[in-house]
Amino acid sequence: MSTAPHAMEANFDGLIGPTHNYGGLSDGNLASSRHKGLTAYPREAALQGLRKMRHLQDSGIWQGVLPPQQRPFLPAMRAAGYSGRDAQVFNAVWKSDPQFARNIMSASSMWSANAAMVSPSADSKDGKLHLTPANLSTMLHRSIEHKQTGRALKAAFPFASVHRALPQQSVFADEGAANHVRLCAHRGGQGVEILVYGRDGYSAGDTDFPARQTRQSCEAIARAHGLKPARTVIIQQARAAINAGAFHNDVVCVGAKETLFYHELAFEDTNAMKRAVRKAAKGLFEPIFVEVPNDAVPIGDAIGSYLFNSMLVQMPGDDRLTLIAPLETQEMESSRDYCAAMTAGNGPIGRVDFVDVRQSMQNGGGPACLRLRVTLTEDEWAQVNPGQKFTPDLHDALAAWVEKHYRETLDPTDVADPKLMEESFAALDALTKIMHLGDDFYPFQRG
């Protein structure tokens, strides 16, 4: 019988911000590129995200919230040499460098799977929860996130070790938990952490699209978090998957408890991955590998449907796992048929729940992108910032806040409207009070 403390995998979702728009800024993210320039619906996007959080919370899963970041991010504009009052800086950037301005307006922090790498206290040498904000150095619009992410994580987890992001240099390019899977027999017991990289940091890589995670970043995080080498697997993502549009490993792989659910083309050497995971899990549990053949779900369909960018969760009281998938998985024939056959069997995944996150999906992020998984003991969960714990009351407060402050639509030309900056700052100022973040949480609040 396990002596591990009771623990649960909590989901901390990124609250979608007021400047949600389709900028098409993410090279290699096919959905982002395909929907560039379309009209976005910020209000509905945020409400869709809240409904997903409510669904998980109602199911008995611990659910948390990470706040949206300040957009426009004026400190980056000022660091680029622009000066004057806020409105003057905003207008000057849009006039002289609209591409830079679009990057500084992105609401991409909503995808909190990229917020940080997370190691629970059961895996770390010092017995503490460890989080390293991702530097996201490959993409300009995401590289501005890590400092604000660190503040949000410190607010949420005052008891944890929140590290600085790795150096913002290509050798240490880090995209966070989107390239990380933890397998375990018991949430509160020792697990196996799988960190997936796309390239060696000392090479440019040989993929058509950027390979965003480096082996060196995975190794550095494993050291900083005090992970046991014997229980840690560092493995390479398949170049074929990256070339097909799997810009993160969570586009072709997801795992929970003892189960790793992945596409046949997810890893550069699948057999080496299996051997490494079995070796790391020896004495703890027997890994279960659910490999989806390319013949059943072609890699293009897997990426188009975001079958693997789903949340694989253990619902309280259920013996089998549940896959929380986007509607697009249900609408794609091959992925729908595979899910039906999979759940009809007696494998580890017994149910698929489909959720509507289309506003996020059209920008390249599925249900898994919207959440940061954080395994917490009951004692740790009790110490989480109450304002960031999702409850029915918080849902209602946030939904009312969204209805009051968010625009219904946002066209590409609307993003340059200085009134949007004023609206966004007013919304975020009100949010800090709802979520108990303090009155100096955002840069604009600090003057």
N, C-alpha and C positions, 0 to 999 in steps of 0.2 A: 504493500500500500504506500502511495506517495506521501511524503512528509512536507511537500512544497506548500507554501502559503497559497490561499485561494487568490487567484488573479484572473483578470479578464483583458482581452484585447479591446481597448477603447478606440473609437474613431474620432479624430479631431478634424472636422471638415473646414475647408476654407470658405468663409462667407464671401459670396461674389460681390464685387464692389460696384459703385455707381457708374464707373467709366467702362464697363463691359462693352467691348466693341470688337469687330472683326478686322484686325489690322493685318493679318497674314504675315506675322513677323517671324514665325518659327520654321526655319529651313529644315526640311526633312519630315515635317508634320503635314501629311497630305491633306487632312481635313482643314487645318488652318489655312493652307494655301488655297484650297478649293473654294472656301467661303470668304476670301478676302474681299472687302468692300461692300459686303451685304449689310442690310439694316439689322442691327442687333436690338434685343429687347431686354435691357438691364433689369427692369422690374420683375419680369417673368423669370429671367435667369436666376435671380436671387431667391425668388419664391420656390422655384423648382429645387434648388439646393436645400432650402429649409424643409421642403416636403420629404426629401430623401433622408435628412437627419431625423425627422419626426418618425419616419417609418422604422428606422433602426432603433431609435429610443423606445418606441412603442413595443418593439419586439423583445425588449429586455437587455439590449446591448448598451454599454456605457458609451455615451455620445458627448463630444465636446465641440467647441467652435473656436476657430482662429479668425481674428478680425481681418478685414481687407486692409491693404496698405494705402498710404497716401498717394493719390494720383491727382494732378501731376506731381511727380517727385521733384520739387523745386531744387533741393540740394544738388541733384545731378546737373540740372540746367545751370546753376550758379558755378558749379565746378568746371563747367565747359566754357566759362568766361563771360556769361551773361550777368548783367547787374541791373539794379533798379528795384522798384517796388514789384510785388508779386505779379500783378497784372502786366506790368511792362516787360518783365522777364518772359512770362508766358507768351505774350504777343510777339516778342522779338524772336523767340525760338521758332514759332510757327512760320514767321515771315522768312527767316533766313535758312532754316533747316527742318522742313516739315517731317522728314523721315526720322530724325532724332526726336522730334516732338511726339510722333506716334509711339515710339518706344517708351517714352517717359509717361505716356498716358495708359499703357497697357494694364489691364486688370488681372494679369496672369498669376498673381499670388493666390488666386482662388484654388489653384491646383496644388493643394498642400501635400500631395504625395512627393512633391519636389522640395518641400520646406526643409527637410533634415533627414539625416540617417539617425535611427533610433535603436538603442540597445537597452533592453530592460535590465532591472537590477539583478535578476537571476543569472544573467550571462556575464556581467562585468566583474572584474577582479575586486573592486572595492564595494560591491553590493549596492551601487547606486544606479539610478536611471541616468543614461547618458544620451545627449542629443547634440549633433553637430549640424548647424544650419548649412545648407548647400550653397556653395559659392555661385553656381549656375553661370559660370564664366563664359560658356560657349555662346550664349545669346545675350545681346545688349539689354533687351527689355527685361530679362530675368536677372541679370547680374547686379541690378540695383536693389534686390530684395533682401539679401542675407542679414543686414543689420536690423531692419525692422522685424524680420523673422525672429532673430535672436531675442528682441524685446518681447515679442508675443509669447515665445516659448518660456522665457523667464517668468513672465506674468502667470502663465498657466501652471508651470511646474516649479514653484519656488524651492522645492526640496531637491531638484535634480542638478546634475552637472551639465550646464549648457556651454558648449565649447565655442570658440571662435570658428568662423568658416575657414576652410583651407585657403592658402594663398590663391589669389585670383590670377592664376597663370595656367597655361594650357596643360602643363605636366600634371597639375592637380585638379583638373576639371571634374566637378562633382555635381550630380543631378539629384542627390538625395534618395529617399526611400523608394522611388520608382525603379531603382536598380537593386533592391534589397528584399529578401524574403527570409522569414524566420519560421523554422519548423520545430515542433516540440511535441512531447506526449502530454505535458501538463503546463498550462500557461505560467504558473509560478515556479516551475522547475527549469533546470538547465535546458537550453535549446541549441539548435544548430543555426547559425547565421550564414546566409548565402549572399555574397556581394558580387554583383555582376558588372563587368567592365566591357567597354567596346573597343578600346585600343590601349596600347602601351603609350604612356604619356610622353615618351621621348621620340615618338614618331607621329607624323601627321595622320597616319592611318591610310587605308586604301579603299574606303567605302565611298559610294556615290553621295551619300548624305553624311553630315557630321556624326562621328562616333563620340558621344558627349561625355561618357564616363571613362576615366582612366584607371588602369590597374594601380597606379601609385596612390590615387585618392582612396581607393578601397583599402589598401594596406595601411595608409596613414590613419584612417578612421578606426580600423580594427585595433591599432596600437593605442590610440587615444582613448578608446572606450574600454580598454583593458580586457579584450576578448581572448579567450583561450584559443591558441592556434589549432589545437586538436579538434575544436568544435566550430571552426570557422572555415568556410569554403569560399575561395575567390576564383571565379570561373568566367570565361569569355562568352559574351553574346555573339551569336552568329552574324557574320558580315552580311549574309544573304537576308537576314531579318532586317538589319539596318537599311540595306538597299531597297527593301520592299516597303519601308516606311515605319518600321518599328524603332522610333527614335529613343524609346526607353524599353528596358526589358519587360516592364509591366504591360506592354502592348502585346506580348506573346507569352507571358507567364504570370501565374499568381499561385500563392500557396497559403495553407492554413493547417494548423495542427500537424499531423504526420504527412499530409498530402501536398504534393507538388503537381499542379495542373498546368501543362505547357504545350506549345505547338512543337511539332516534329522539327521545325527549323529554328527553334529558339536559341539553341546553344551551338557554338562552333564545334564542340566535341561532346555530344550527348552522353556517350558511354563513359567518358572521363568525368562528366558531371555526376552521373549516377554512382560511380565508384567512390568519388570524393564525398558525396552526401552520405552514402552508406557507412563509410569509414568514420565520418564525423559523428554520426548518430549511434555508433556501436555502443551498446550498453545502456542506451537511453530509450530508443524506440526503433521500429522497423519502418523506414520511409516507404510511402506509397506513391508511385509514379503514375500519373494519368497523362499519357502522351496522345495528343490529337494528331492523327496522320494527315499529311498534306493532301492525300487523296480524298479524305472525308471533308476537310475544311481547308481549301487552298489558302496559302499565306495571304493573298490579296483579300480574300473574304474574311479571314481572321482579323486583319487590320481594319478593313472597312466596317465590320460589324462590332469591333471592340469586344469580341468574345472573352478575351483574356484580361482586358482592362475593366474587369468586373471585380466586385468584392466577394471574396470567399470567406464566409463567416460560419461560426458555430452558434446557431441559435440556441438560447437556453432551453433545455429539455429535449433537444433533438440529438439523435445518435449520429445522423449524417449531416454533412455540411450543406449550406445553402449558397448558391451563386446569385449575387445581386447584379444583374446585367442590364445594359441599356436597351431601350426598345429596338434599337437598330439590330441587336443580336436576334431578336424575335422576327424581324422583318427580312433578314437575310436567310434564304432558303437553306443553305448548307449549315450555318451555325444553329438555326432553329431545329433542323432535323437531328443534328448531333446532340443538342441539349435534350431533346425528347428521348433519344435512344439511351443516352447516358443515365438519365434519371429513372428510366424504366428498369434499369439493371439493379444490381446490388452493390455497386461501387460506393466510394466514400462520399460522392456528391449526390444528394437525394432530391434536391429541389432547385428550381431556378425562379427567382422573382425578377420581374422586369420593371424598371423604373424609367420615368421620363426625365432625362437631363439633356434635352436636345440643344438648348442654348450653349451648354458647355461642350457637347459633342461636336457641334459645328465649328468650334474653335480648337478641336483636337483633344478634348479631355473627357473621359468616361467616368463612371462612378468611382473607380479606383483612383483616378487622378485627383478627385475632390477630397480625399481623406488621407490623413496621416495616421498610421496605425501605431498605437502606443500601449504596450502591455504594462498593466499596473496592478499592484496588489491592492487589496481593500484599503489598507492604511494609506497608500499613496493616492488612491482615488479620493480619499477623504481630504487630502491636503491640496487638491487641485483648486485653483481660483474659482470660487462659486459662480462668478460672472461668466465663466467660459464653459461651465457645465450645462449641457443642453437639457432643458426641462420643458414641459408644456407651457409654463409661464414665460420662459425665455423665448420659446417659439412664437408665442403671441406678441411679445414685445418687439421682437425682431421683424416679424411680418408687418406689424403696424409701422415700424420705423422705415421699412422698405417702401411701403405704400405711400408714406409721406414724402420721402426724400428722393426716390429714384424716378428717372424718366421712363416713360413707357417704351420709347424707341430712341435709338441713337444711330444716325446715319454717319458715314465717313466724314462729312463736312461738319457735323455737330461736334465732333471731338475737339475741334479748334475753337469752340465757343468759350470765351473767358468766363461766361456765366456758369458753365459746367464745372469749372474749378471752384467757384464760390459755392455752388450747390454741394459739391463733393466734400469740401472742407466742413461745411455746416453739418452734413450728415455724419461725418466721422467724429466731429466734436460731440454730437449727441450720442453716438455709439459708445464712446469711452465711458459715459455715465451708465449706460445700460449694462455694459460688460465689466464694470469695475476695473477699468484699466488706468485710471488716474487722469489728471487734466494736463499732463505733459507727455502723453504717450506718442503722439505724432509730431514730426518735425515742425509743422506749421503752428502747433500749440506752444512750442518752445521758443517761438520768435524767430 
